[in-house]
Amino acid sequence: MTPNQTNVATSAQGADAGLNPARPVLHQPQRHGVRRISSGLVVSVTAFMAVIVYYGIHSRVSAESRLRARTEEAAIATVTVARPKVADQTQEIVLPGNAQAFIDSPIYARTNGYLKHWYVDIGTRVRKGELLAEIETPELDQQLREARAQLATAEANLNLSQITAERNDNLLKTHSISTQERDNAVHSYAANKATVQSNQANVARLEQLQSFEKIHAPFDGVITARSTDVGALIDSGANAKELFHIAAINRLRVYVSLPEIYSRVARAGTVADLTLDEYPGQIFHGTLVRNSNSIDYSSRTLLVEVDVINPNREFMPGAYVQVHFKLPSDVSSVVIPSSALLFRKEGLQVGVVRNGRVELVRVTPGHDYGGSMEILSGIQATDAVILSPADSLTSGTHVQIAQTTGGSQQ
């Protein structure tokens, strides 16, 4: 500001003061108030913008957190589980059995020739010693005739040598012959005697072979197969062919593979009930007589034999039989739906949920009821068994339970 301008301003201020001496000069305080208002406005706007920015960032972070949580929640598989049902302790175990004849034997020829005649066919019941067939053996008959002729010659020579030996022994007493001649006669008699014995043995052998021309039943039974016919060449050598097959069916052996967990049932004298599909509602009774005393490595089963009396011949060898064993009270098992089973190279498995994670457990199967399966070992009634598990299910997978149901009944 120039000196002139300063004087003018001062004069003006003085004039104003002279005109209104009571009015104070307020020029300087007004400027400070404007500054305060401007500063407060700036602070308010800044705070407002900060709040907007904070809430915007917070909202975005919260949205991302919720999205992440929902994504993680969606990634967790949801499964439906069932609680296994405890099997009835008074139940019985039903296993398939294979019925076999108590005695089952093929019949071969012991001599060579041609089949002359057969007297029995399949299904014929025969008694021990009954004639089954006859074989014609012309070569054997000829050998037997020759052997008998040789035996007759040897016996004649034996008689002659015996007479000569006795005569020479008497002549030696009168010194009519020498001792050497007497000894020759005695040794000739001994040699002829041995020849006769040899020929007798040969004749007996051929007669024994000739007796095999007639084939007899070795025991009471039924003919289950006939593999020859009239005129067929019969060979008793290494290439021998079975002529008949006979089975004793008055008593049958039923072989059953008993799961290892039920091995305590396999006691001699245990009574077992048997049923056949062709006799619905009819129950047959058998007795467990022996077991193999060895667990099969591949199937983990114990082979047992149940003998069944079959007086009416209702059982037939090879029949499919269902064998019922009463379970001991200390053998427990559970039943689960068949849809819970996993068939893998490690064996039969079941997925259970423990502490929110999947655990694949290997189980031992028992009865197959169709829609459900008996489990002998591996899980308990308190386990949560996963129904219809995915093929990709692995141990340690985090899952959430959507629904819990009861296990299937038998």
C-alpha positions in Angstrom: 0.0 0.0 0.0 1.4 3.5 -0.9 1.6 6.3 1.7 -1.2 8.2 0.1 -3.5 5.2 0.3 -2.5 4.7 3.9 -3.5 8.3 4.8 -6.8 8.0 3.0 -7.7 4.8 4.8 -6.7 6.4 8.1 -8.7 9.4 7.4 -11.7 7.4 6.5 -11.4 5.4 9.7 -11.1 8.6 11.7 -14.1 10.1 10.0 -16.1 7.0 10.8 -14.9 7.2 14.3 -15.9 10.8 14.6 -19.3 10.2 13.2 -20.1 7.2 15.5 -17.6 7.2 18.4 -19.5 4.3 20.3 -19.1 1.7 17.4 -16.1 -0.5 17.9 -13.8 -1.5 15.2 -14.6 -5.2 14.5 -12.6 -5.8 11.4 -9.9 -8.1 12.9 -12.2 -10.5 15.0 -14.4 -11.3 12.0 -11.5 -12.6 10.0 -10.6 -15.1 12.8 -14.2 -16.5 12.9 -14.3 -17.1 9.2 -11.1 -19.0 9.6 -12.6 -21.2 12.4 -15.7 -22.0 10.3 -13.6 -23.0 7.3 -11.4 -25.2 9.5 -14.4 -27.0 11.1 -16.0 -27.5 7.7 -12.8 -29.1 6.3 -12.6 -31.4 9.4 -16.2 -32.4 9.0 -15.9 -33.1 5.4 -12.7 -35.1 6.0 -14.3 -37.1 8.8 -17.3 -37.7 6.6 -15.2 -38.9 3.7 -13.1 -41.1 6.1 -16.3 -42.7 7.4 -17.5 -43.3 3.9 -14.2 -44.8 2.9 -14.1 -46.9 6.1 -17.5 -48.3 5.6 -16.9 -48.9 2.0 -13.7 -50.9 2.7 -15.3 -52.7 5.7 -18.3 -53.6 3.6 -16.1 -54.9 0.8 -13.9 -56.9 3.2 -17.0 -58.3 4.9 -18.5 -59.3 1.6 -15.2 -61.0 0.6 -15.2 -62.8 3.9 -18.7 -64.0 3.5 -18.0 -65.1 0.0 -15.0 -67.0 1.1 -16.9 -68.6 3.9 -19.7 -69.6 1.6 -17.2 -70.9 -0.9 -15.5 -73.0 1.7 -18.8 -74.2 3.0 -19.9 -75.1 -0.5 -16.7 -77.1 -1.0 -17.5 -79.3 2.0 -19.4 -82.4 0.9 -22.7 -83.1 2.5 -23.4 -86.7 3.4 -26.3 -88.7 4.7 -25.5 -91.2 7.5 -27.2 -94.1 9.2 -26.7 -95.7 12.5 -26.0 -99.5 12.3 -28.6 -101.8 13.9 -27.5 -104.4 16.4 -28.3 -107.8 15.1 -30.5 -110.1 17.1 -28.4 -112.1 19.5 -30.7 -115.1 19.2 -30.5 -115.3 15.4 -29.0 -118.1 13.4 -26.4 -117.9 10.7 -27.4 -119.4 7.3 -24.7 -120.5 5.0 -24.6 -122.3 1.7 -23.5 -125.9 1.7 -22.4 -128.4 -0.9 -23.8 -131.9 -0.5 -21.7 -134.8 -1.4 -22.2 -138.6 -1.2 -20.8 -140.2 1.8 -18.8 -142.5 -0.5 -18.3 -141.6 -4.1 -16.2 -143.8 -6.3 -15.4 -144.4 -10.0 -15.3 -148.0 -11.2 -12.5 -149.1 -13.6 -11.7 -152.3 -15.3 -8.8 -154.4 -14.1 -8.4 -156.4 -17.3 -8.2 -155.8 -21.0 -10.9 -156.9 -23.4 -14.3 -155.8 -24.8 -17.4 -155.0 -22.9 -19.7 -158.0 -23.3 -22.7 -156.7 -21.4 -23.8 -154.1 -18.9 -26.6 -154.7 -16.4 -27.1 -151.3 -14.7 -27.6 -147.7 -15.9 -27.7 -144.3 -14.3 -30.1 -144.1 -11.3 -30.0 -147.8 -10.6 -29.8 -148.6 -6.9 -27.4 -151.5 -6.4 -26.3 -153.7 -3.5 -22.7 -154.6 -2.6 -21.4 -157.4 -4.8 -24.1 -157.0 -7.4 -23.0 -157.7 -11.0 -22.7 -154.5 -13.0 -21.1 -155.6 -16.3 -19.1 -158.4 -18.0 -15.9 -158.1 -20.1 -14.9 -160.5 -22.8 -11.2 -161.3 -22.7 -10.1 -163.8 -25.4 -6.4 -163.1 -25.0 -6.5 -163.6 -21.3 -8.5 -166.9 -21.6 -5.8 -168.2 -24.0 -3.0 -167.2 -21.6 -4.8 -169.0 -18.8 -5.1 -172.2 -20.9 -1.4 -172.1 -21.7 -0.5 -171.5 -18.1 -2.6 -174.4 -16.9 -0.9 -176.7 -19.5 2.5 -175.6 -18.4 1.5 -176.3 -14.8 0.4 -179.8 -15.8 3.7 -180.4 -17.5 5.6 -179.1 -14.5 3.6 -181.3 -12.1 4.3 -184.4 -14.3 8.0 -183.6 -14.3 7.8 -183.2 -10.5 6.2 -186.6 -10.0 8.9 -188.2 -12.2 11.7 -186.5 -10.4 10.2 -187.5 -7.0 10.1 -191.1 -8.0 13.6 -191.0 -9.4 15.0 -189.3 -6.2 13.3 -192.0 -4.0 14.6 -194.8 -6.1 18.1 -193.5 -6.2 18.1 -193.1 -2.4 17.2 -196.8 -2.0 19.8 -197.9 -4.5 22.5 -195.8 -2.7 21.9 -197.9 0.4 23.0 -201.1 -1.6 25.8 -199.1 -3.2 24.2 -199.8 -6.6 24.7 -196.1 -7.7 27.1 -193.4 -6.7 26.3 -190.6 -4.3 26.6 -188.1 -7.2 23.7 -189.8 -9.0 21.6 -189.7 -5.9 22.3 -186.0 -5.4 21.5 -185.1 -9.0 18.1 -186.8 -8.7 17.4 -185.0 -5.4 18.2 -181.5 -6.8 16.3 -182.3 -10.0 13.3 -183.0 -7.8 13.7 -179.7 -5.9 14.0 -177.7 -9.2 10.8 -179.3 -10.6 9.0 -178.5 -7.4 10.0 -174.9 -7.7 8.8 -174.9 -11.3 5.5 -176.3 -10.3 5.1 -173.5 -7.6 5.9 -170.9 -10.2 3.4 -172.2 -12.7 0.8 -172.4 -9.9 1.3 -168.7 -9.1 1.0 -167.8 -12.8 -2.2 -169.7 -13.1 -3.6 -168.0 -10.0 -2.6 -164.6 -11.3 -4.4 -165.2 -14.6 -7.4 -166.7 -12.9 -7.6 -163.5 -10.7 -7.4 -161.4 -13.8 -10.1 -163.5 -15.4 -12.3 -162.9 -12.4 -12.2 -159.2 -13.2 -14.2 -160.0 -16.3 -17.2 -159.6 -14.0 -17.5 -156.1 -12.5 -19.3 -156.0 -9.1 -20.6 -153.1 -7.0 -18.1 -152.3 -4.2 -20.8 -151.0 -1.8 -24.5 -150.2 -1.6 -25.3 -147.1 -3.6 -26.7 -145.7 -6.8 -25.1 -145.6 -10.2 -24.6 -141.9 -11.1 -22.8 -142.4 -14.4 -22.2 -145.0 -17.1 -19.4 -144.3 -19.5 -19.2 -147.5 -21.6 -21.3 -149.6 -23.9 -21.4 -153.1 -25.4 -18.4 -153.7 -27.7 -16.3 -150.9 -26.3 -12.6 -151.6 -26.0 -11.6 -151.9 -22.3 -8.1 -150.9 -21.3 -6.8 -151.4 -17.7 -3.5 -149.5 -18.3 -2.6 -145.9 -17.9 -5.3 -144.8 -20.4 -8.0 -146.6 -18.4 -11.5 -145.1 -18.8 -14.1 -145.0 -16.1 -16.8 -147.5 -16.7 -19.3 -146.5 -14.0 -19.6 -144.1 -11.1 -21.3 -145.1 -7.9 -22.3 -143.0 -4.9 -23.5 -144.0 -1.5 -26.4 -141.6 -0.7 -28.0 -143.2 2.4 -25.8 -140.7 4.3 -24.4 -137.4 2.8 -21.6 -135.1 3.7 -22.4 -131.4 3.6 -19.4 -129.1 3.4 -19.8 -125.5 4.7 -17.3 -122.6 4.7 -17.8 -121.0 8.1 -16.6 -117.4 8.6 -13.7 -117.1 11.0 -15.7 -115.1 13.5 -18.1 -118.0 13.9 -15.4 -120.7 14.2 -16.4 -121.3 17.8 -19.6 -122.8 16.4 -17.6 -125.6 14.8 -17.8 -128.1 17.7 -18.2 -131.8 17.0 -21.8 -132.8 17.9 -23.3 -129.4 17.1 -26.8 -129.8 15.5 -27.5 -128.0 12.3 -30.7 -127.6 10.4 -30.8 -127.9 6.6 -33.3 -126.6 4.1 -33.6 -127.1 0.3 -35.4 -125.0 -2.2 -37.2 -128.0 -3.6 -38.7 -128.8 -0.2 -40.1 -125.5 1.0 -41.0 -125.5 4.7 -39.3 -128.8 5.3 -36.3 -129.0 7.7 -33.7 -131.7 7.8 -31.3 -132.3 10.7 -27.6 -132.9 10.5 -24.7 -133.2 12.9 -21.4 -131.4 12.6 -18.8 -134.2 12.8 -15.5 -132.5 12.0 -13.7 -129.4 10.7 -10.4 -128.8 8.9 -8.8 -127.1 11.9 -7.3 -124.5 9.5 -8.5 -121.1 8.4 -8.4 -120.6 4.6 -6.0 -117.7 3.8 -8.0 -116.4 0.8 -11.5 -116.6 2.2 -10.8 -116.5 6.0 -13.3 -119.3 6.5 -13.2 -122.7 8.3 -14.3 -125.8 6.3 -16.7 -127.9 8.4 -18.5 -131.2 7.6 -22.1 -131.9 8.5 -23.4 -135.5 8.1 -27.0 -136.0 7.2 -28.9 -139.3 7.3 -30.8 -139.7 4.0 -33.0 -142.8 4.3 -35.6 -141.6 1.8 -32.9 -140.3 -0.6 -34.4 -136.8 -0.7 -31.0 -135.3 -0.7 -29.0 -135.8 -3.8 -25.2 -135.4 -4.2 -24.3 -132.0 -5.6 -27.5 -130.3 -4.3 -27.4 -126.7 -3.0 -28.2 -126.7 0.7 -28.7 -123.9 3.2 -27.2 -124.8 6.6 -28.6 -123.1 9.7 -26.3 -122.8 12.7 -27.4 -121.3 16.0 -25.1 -118.5 17.0 -23.6 -118.4 20.5 -24.8 -115.5 22.7 -21.3 -113.9 22.8 -21.1 -113.4 19.0 -22.4 -109.9 18.0 -22.9 -108.2 14.7 -24.6 -105.1 13.2 -26.7 -104.6 10.1 -26.2 -101.7 7.7 -27.8 -100.7 4.3 -26.1 -102.3 1.3 -25.7 -98.9 -0.2 -23.1 -98.0 2.4 -20.6 -100.6 1.1 -17.5 -99.7 -0.9 -15.9 -102.4 -3.0 -12.2 -101.6 -3.5 -8.9 -103.4 -4.0 -8.3 -103.1 -0.2 -11.4 -105.2 0.4 -14.9 -104.4 1.5 -15.0 -101.0 3.2 -17.4 -98.6 4.9 -17.1 -94.8 5.3 -17.8 -93.5 8.8 -17.9 -89.9 10.0 -15.7 -89.3 13.0 -14.9 -85.8 14.3 -16.3 -84.2 11.1 -14.0 -86.2 8.8 -14.3 -89.4 6.8 -12.6 -92.6 7.9 -12.7 -95.6 5.6 -12.9 -98.8 7.7 -12.4 -102.3 6.4 -15.3 -104.6 7.5 -16.0 -108.3 7.5 -19.4 -109.2 5.8 -21.8 -111.7 7.2 -25.3 -112.4 5.8 -26.4 -110.7 2.7 -30.1 -109.7 3.1 -30.4 -108.0 -0.3 -31.1 -104.4 0.8 -28.9 -104.7 3.9 -25.7 -106.5 4.9 -24.6 -108.0 8.2 -21.2 -106.8 9.4 -19.3 -109.1 11.7 -16.4 -106.7 12.5 -15.0 -103.3 11.8 -17.8 -101.0 12.9 -20.1 -100.5 15.9 -23.7 -99.5 16.5 -22.5 -96.0 17.6 -20.7 -95.2 14.3 -22.2 -92.8 11.7 -22.1 -94.8 8.4 -22.2 -92.8 5.2 -25.0 -93.9 2.8 -24.3 -94.0 -1.0 -20.6 -92.8 -0.7 -18.9 -91.4 -3.8 -16.3 -93.6 -5.4 -13.8 -90.7 -4.9 -14.3 -90.7 -1.1 -11.0 -90.9 0.8 -10.1 -90.9 4.5 -9.6 -87.5 6.0 -12.1 -85.7 3.8 -14.0 -83.0 5.7 -17.8 -83.5 5.4 -21.0 -82.2 7.0 -23.9 -84.4 7.9 -27.2 -83.6 6.2 -29.4 -86.3 7.7 -29.1 -89.2 10.1 -31.3 -92.3 9.6 -31.7 -95.6 11.3 -30.0 -98.7 9.8 -31.9 -101.2 7.8 -33.7 -104.1 9.5 -33.0 -107.6 8.7 
